[in-house]
Amino acid sequence: HGDLHLGQVLVTGSDVAFIHFGGDLAASPSERRQKRSAMRDVGGLLRSWERAIDTAVFGTEVGTTVVRPEDRPALEPWGRFWWAAVGGAFLRAYFDTAGEQAFVPTGRDERQALCEVFVLAQRVNELAASMSQRPEVVQAHVRGLLAALSAAEGAG
């Protein structure tokens, strides 16, 4: 797909459809034709679910603040728990279904590292885009990026 996120997934009742296979529209046509790791789309979906939490708890989309600032510290861990549960279920189903296809990394460590790299790349791209297009959400993107880097450092 090249640019997979929840905005590219349509639930059609009893089925799911993926749309918009043009890739990143900011990239040149030759860049969009390049083959890339399928893990890029896996990371895109993982980040998309994380953005759903960010939007609900921190209001990173215009007009979406539904949580009082004083309630955020109590709700954020539950959002992270939900993200880990949804992401874990997705990854198990994805790798069980994909099996040993050539596009799937064979080792668990390699899969995890690629997921982390592609989620991090998505965060950096979002930060860059928000700096020029949506300055009101830059702080939320910086906070998320710093939290992810801190978590990665603690895990390493």
Backbone as numpy.savetxt, mean C-alpha at the origin, in Angstrom:
# Nx Ny Nz CAx CAy CAz Cx Cy Cz
-0.19 -5.66 -13.61 -1.02 -4.47 -13.61 -0.15 -3.22 -13.61
0.75 -3.13 -12.68 1.70 -2.03 -12.64 1.35 -0.88 -11.73
0.08 -0.76 -11.34 -0.35 0.34 -10.47 -1.54 -0.11 -9.65
-1.47 -1.30 -9.08 -2.63 -1.88 -8.40 -2.81 -1.31 -7.01
-4.02 -0.86 -6.75 -4.42 -0.39 -5.43 -5.93 -0.55 -5.35
-6.52 -0.28 -4.21 -7.95 -0.52 -4.03 -8.81 0.28 -5.00
-8.32 1.40 -5.48 -9.08 2.19 -6.45 -9.16 1.52 -7.82
-8.37 0.47 -8.02 -8.36 -0.27 -9.29 -9.13 -1.58 -9.17
-9.79 -1.82 -8.04 -10.51 -3.06 -7.80 -12.00 -2.73 -7.65
-12.81 -3.39 -8.47 -14.26 -3.20 -8.40 -14.92 -4.49 -7.94
-15.77 -4.38 -6.94 -16.57 -5.52 -6.51 -17.87 -5.43 -7.30
-18.17 -6.50 -8.05 -19.32 -6.48 -8.95 -20.44 -7.38 -8.46
-20.61 -7.46 -7.17 -21.63 -8.34 -6.60 -20.98 -9.62 -6.13
-20.96 -10.62 -6.99 -20.39 -11.90 -6.61 -18.99 -12.11 -7.18
-18.42 -11.07 -7.76 -17.11 -11.21 -8.38 -16.30 -9.93 -8.16
-15.05 -9.98 -8.57 -14.15 -8.84 -8.46 -13.55 -8.60 -9.83
-13.43 -7.33 -10.22 -12.81 -6.98 -11.50 -11.69 -5.99 -11.24
-10.59 -6.16 -11.96 -9.46 -5.24 -11.90 -9.53 -4.35 -13.12
-9.30 -3.06 -12.91 -9.41 -2.09 -14.00 -8.12 -1.31 -14.16
-8.05 -0.54 -15.22 -6.97 0.43 -15.45 -5.61 -0.23 -15.53
-5.36 -0.91 -16.60 -4.09 -1.62 -16.77 -3.03 -0.78 -17.45
-3.19 0.53 -17.45 -2.23 1.41 -18.11 -0.98 1.70 -17.31
-0.94 1.27 -16.05 0.21 1.55 -15.21 0.20 2.98 -14.69
1.33 3.42 -14.24 1.49 4.77 -13.69 1.42 5.78 -14.82
0.39 6.61 -14.83 0.20 7.56 -15.91 1.25 8.67 -15.92
1.95 8.85 -14.81 3.02 9.85 -14.77 4.28 9.34 -15.46
4.37 8.04 -15.67 5.54 7.45 -16.34 5.38 7.56 -17.85
6.50 7.56 -18.54 6.46 7.62 -20.01 5.91 6.29 -20.55
5.41 6.28 -21.77 4.90 5.03 -22.35 5.96 3.91 -22.34
7.21 4.25 -22.63 8.23 3.20 -22.63 8.48 2.67 -21.21
8.40 3.54 -20.22 8.56 3.08 -18.84 7.39 2.18 -18.43
6.19 2.51 -18.89 5.01 1.72 -18.54 5.04 0.35 -19.22
5.74 0.20 -20.33 5.82 -1.09 -21.02 6.85 -2.03 -20.39
7.72 -1.52 -19.55 8.75 -2.36 -18.93 8.11 -3.38 -17.99
8.61 -4.60 -18.06 8.13 -5.62 -17.14 8.72 -5.35 -15.76
7.89 -5.51 -14.76 8.31 -5.28 -13.39 7.86 -6.46 -12.53
8.38 -6.52 -11.35 8.02 -7.58 -10.42 6.54 -7.53 -10.08
5.91 -8.69 -10.05 4.51 -8.78 -9.60 4.38 -8.32 -8.15
5.46 -8.39 -7.42 5.45 -7.96 -6.02 5.18 -6.46 -5.90
5.39 -5.72 -6.96 5.07 -4.29 -6.95 3.57 -4.08 -6.71
2.75 -4.89 -7.39 1.31 -4.79 -7.19 0.89 -5.33 -5.83
1.57 -6.35 -5.34 1.30 -6.87 -4.00 1.56 -5.75 -2.98
2.69 -5.08 -3.11 3.00 -3.96 -2.23 2.00 -2.82 -2.38
1.54 -2.58 -3.61 0.54 -1.53 -3.84 -0.76 -1.81 -3.11
-1.20 -3.06 -3.12 -2.42 -3.41 -2.38 -2.21 -3.30 -0.88
-1.06 -3.78 -0.39 -0.78 -3.67 1.04 -0.79 -2.21 1.48
-0.15 -1.35 0.70 -0.13 0.08 1.04 -1.52 0.69 0.96
-2.32 0.22 0.02 -3.67 0.76 -0.14 -4.52 0.48 1.10
-4.40 -0.72 1.66 -5.14 -1.01 2.90 -4.60 -0.18 4.05
-3.30 0.05 4.07 -2.72 0.90 5.11 -3.22 2.34 4.95
-3.35 2.79 3.72 -3.89 4.15 3.48 -5.32 4.26 3.96
-6.08 3.18 3.88 -7.46 3.20 4.39 -7.45 3.50 5.89
-6.51 2.90 6.61 -6.38 3.18 8.05 -5.95 4.63 8.26
-4.96 5.07 7.52 -4.48 6.45 7.66 -5.62 7.44 7.41
-6.42 7.16 6.41 -7.53 8.05 6.07 -8.56 8.07 7.18
-8.91 6.89 7.71 -9.92 6.82 8.76 -9.43 7.46 10.06
-8.21 7.19 10.44 -7.72 7.66 11.74 -7.17 9.07 11.69
-6.45 9.40 10.60 -5.75 10.68 10.55 -6.33 11.67 9.54
-7.28 11.22 8.71 -7.87 12.13 7.75 -6.89 12.59 6.69
-6.17 11.66 6.07 -5.16 12.04 5.07 -5.78 12.39 3.72
-7.07 12.24 3.58 -7.76 12.68 2.37 -8.62 13.88 2.77
-8.79 14.81 1.87 -9.54 16.03 2.16 -10.96 15.68 2.59
-11.38 16.25 3.71 -12.75 16.06 4.19 -13.02 14.71 4.80
-11.99 13.97 5.20 -12.23 12.63 5.73 -11.99 12.51 7.22
-11.73 13.59 7.91 -11.44 13.50 9.33 -12.72 13.11 10.06
-12.73 11.87 10.55 -13.90 11.37 11.28 -13.56 11.02 12.71
-12.29 11.05 13.04 -11.83 10.69 14.38 -11.31 11.94 15.07
-11.77 12.13 16.29 -11.27 13.27 17.06 -9.78 13.08 17.35
-8.99 14.15 17.27 -7.55 14.02 17.52 -7.21 13.33 18.84
-7.98 13.58 19.87 -7.68 12.95 21.16 -7.96 11.44 21.18
-8.72 10.93 20.21 -9.00 9.49 20.13 -8.00 8.73 19.26
-7.21 9.44 18.50 -6.28 8.79 17.57 -5.28 7.85 18.23
-4.65 8.24 19.35 -3.66 7.33 19.96 -4.28 5.98 20.36
-5.54 5.97 20.77 -6.19 4.71 21.15 -6.60 3.89 19.93
-6.95 4.56 18.84 -7.44 3.85 17.66 -6.34 3.38 16.71
-5.23 4.08 16.69 -4.18 3.72 15.74 -3.69 2.27 15.90
-3.45 1.78 17.13 -3.01 0.37 17.23 -4.04 -0.61 16.67
-5.33 -0.30 16.83 -6.37 -1.18 16.28 -6.35 -1.14 14.76
-6.07 0.02 14.21 -5.95 0.13 12.76 -4.77 -0.66 12.25
-3.65 -0.60 12.96 -2.46 -1.36 12.57 -2.73 -2.86 12.69
-3.48 -3.26 13.73 -3.85 -4.67 13.90 -4.71 -5.13 12.71
-5.70 -4.30 12.33 -6.56 -4.64 11.19 -5.73 -4.77 9.93
-4.80 -3.81 9.70 -3.95 -3.84 8.51 -3.11 -5.10 8.46
-2.54 -5.48 9.61 -1.73 -6.70 9.65 -2.58 -7.93 9.37
-3.80 -7.97 9.90 -4.67 -9.12 9.67 -5.11 -9.21 8.22
-5.54 -8.09 7.64 -5.97 -8.08 6.24 -4.78 -8.38 5.32
-3.66 -7.73 5.58 -2.48 -7.96 4.76 -1.99 -9.39 4.85
-2.00 -9.95 6.05 -1.57 -11.34 6.23 -2.49 -12.31 5.49
-3.79 -12.09 5.59 -4.74 -12.96 4.89 -4.55 -12.85 3.38
-4.36 -11.63 2.90 -4.13 -11.44 1.46 -2.86 -12.15 1.00
-1.76 -11.96 1.75 -0.49 -12.58 1.35 -0.58 -14.11 1.36
-1.22 -14.67 2.38 -1.37 -16.13 2.41 -2.16 -16.61 1.19
-3.27 -15.95 0.90 -4.09 -16.36 -0.25 -3.35 -16.16 -1.56
-2.64 -15.05 -1.68 -1.89 -14.76 -2.91 -0.83 -15.83 -3.16
-0.01 -16.11 -2.16 1.08 -17.06 -2.35 0.57 -18.49 -2.45
-0.51 -18.82 -1.77 -1.11 -20.15 -1.93 -1.63 -20.34 -3.34
-2.26 -19.30 -3.89 -2.82 -19.38 -5.24 -1.73 -19.35 -6.30
-0.75 -18.48 -6.13 0.33 -18.35 -7.12 1.24 -19.56 -7.12
1.33 -20.22 -5.99 2.16 -21.43 -5.92 3.61 -21.15 -6.26
4.14 -21.94 -7.16 5.55 -21.82 -7.53 5.73 -21.22 -8.91
4.85 -20.31 -9.28 4.97 -19.64 -10.57 6.28 -18.85 -10.63
6.76 -18.62 -11.82 8.05 -17.95 -12.01 8.07 -16.52 -11.45
6.92 -15.87 -11.40 6.88 -14.48 -10.93 6.87 -14.37 -9.41
6.82 -15.50 -8.71 6.75 -15.49 -7.26 8.13 -15.79 -6.67
8.64 -14.91 -5.81 9.91 -15.22 -5.13 9.76 -16.51 -4.32
10.79 -17.32 -4.31 10.68 -18.63 -3.66 10.82 -18.58 -2.15
11.67 -17.74 -1.65 11.92 -17.71 -0.21 11.04 -16.72 0.52
10.64 -17.10 1.74 9.81 -16.23 2.58 10.50 -14.89 2.86
11.82 -14.94 3.15 12.56 -13.71 3.43 12.58 -12.78 2.23
12.76 -13.36 1.04 12.77 -12.55 -0.18 11.40 -11.93 -0.42
10.34 -12.69 -0.20 8.97 -12.16 -0.36 8.75 -10.99 0.60
9.14 -11.19 1.85 8.94 -10.14 2.85 9.74 -8.89 2.49
10.99 -9.07 2.10 11.83 -7.93 1.75 11.25 -7.17 0.56
10.79 -7.89 -0.45 10.22 -7.22 -1.62 8.93 -6.48 -1.26
8.09 -7.08 -0.44 6.87 -6.39 0.01 7.23 -5.09 0.72
8.20 -5.17 1.63 8.61 -3.98 2.39 9.18 -2.91 1.47
9.98 -3.31 0.50 10.58 -2.34 -0.43 9.49 -1.67 -1.26
8.54 -2.44 -1.78 7.52 -1.85 -2.64 6.52 -1.00 -1.84
6.23 -1.38 -0.60 5.38 -0.53 0.24 6.11 0.76 0.56
7.39 0.67 0.88 8.20 1.86 1.15 8.26 2.77 -0.08
8.47 2.18 -1.25 8.50 2.98 -2.49 7.17 3.69 -2.70
6.08 3.02 -2.41 4.76 3.64 -2.56 4.62 4.82 -1.60
5.09 4.65 -0.37 5.02 5.75 0.61 5.83 6.95 0.13
7.02 6.70 -0.39 7.87 7.80 -0.88 7.21 8.50 -2.06
6.64 7.74 -2.98 5.94 8.33 -4.13 4.76 9.18 -3.68
4.01 8.69 -2.69 2.88 9.45 -2.17 3.34 10.76 -1.52
4.43 10.68 -0.79 4.98 11.88 -0.16 5.38 12.90 -1.23
6.08 12.44 -2.25 6.50 13.34 -3.33 5.30 13.97 -4.02
4.28 13.19 -4.29 3.09 13.72 -4.96 2.37 14.72 -4.06
2.28 14.42 -2.77 1.56 15.32 -1.88 2.28 16.65 -1.71
3.60 16.65 -1.82 4.35 17.90 -1.66 3.97 18.93 -2.72
3.68 18.45 -3.92 3.33 19.40 -4.98 1.83 19.54 -5.18
1.07 18.50 -4.87 -0.36 18.52 -5.17 -1.26 18.69 -3.95
-0.82 18.18 -2.80 -1.68 18.16 -1.61 -0.87 18.50 -0.37
-0.38 19.71 -0.24 0.48 20.04 0.91 -0.20 19.83 2.26
-1.53 19.82 2.30 -2.23 19.65 3.57 -2.07 18.25 4.16
-1.62 17.28 3.37 -1.44 15.92 3.89 0.03 15.50 3.97
0.94 16.43 3.70 2.37 16.10 3.76 2.75 15.58 5.14
2.26 16.24 6.18 2.61 15.83 7.54 2.20 14.38 7.80
1.03 13.98 7.35 0.58 12.60 7.55 1.49 11.62 6.82
1.91 11.96 5.61 2.79 11.07 4.86 4.18 10.99 5.50
4.69 12.10 5.99 5.99 12.08 6.66 5.91 11.24 7.93
4.84 11.42 8.71 4.66 10.65 9.94 4.64 9.15 9.61
3.88 8.75 8.60 3.80 7.34 8.22 5.13 6.79 7.75
5.85 7.58 6.98 7.15 7.14 6.48 8.14 6.97 7.63
8.16 7.92 8.55 9.06 7.82 9.71 8.70 6.62 10.59
7.40 6.36 10.76 6.97 5.21 11.56 7.40 3.91 10.90
7.27 3.84 9.59 7.67 2.63 8.87 9.18 2.42 8.97
9.95 3.48 8.82 11.40 3.35 8.94 11.82 2.96 10.34
11.14 3.51 11.33 11.45 3.17 12.72 11.11 1.70 12.99
9.99 1.23 12.47 9.60 -0.17 12.65 10.60 -1.10 11.97
11.05 -0.72 10.78 12.02 -1.53 10.05 13.35 -1.58 10.80
13.74 -0.46 11.37 14.99 -0.42 12.13 14.88 -1.30 13.38
13.72 -1.26 14.04 13.52 -2.08 15.22 13.47 -3.57 14.91
13.00 -3.92 13.70 12.92 -5.33 13.31 14.27 -5.86 12.89
15.16 -4.96 12.44 16.46 -5.37 11.91 17.44 -5.56 12.94
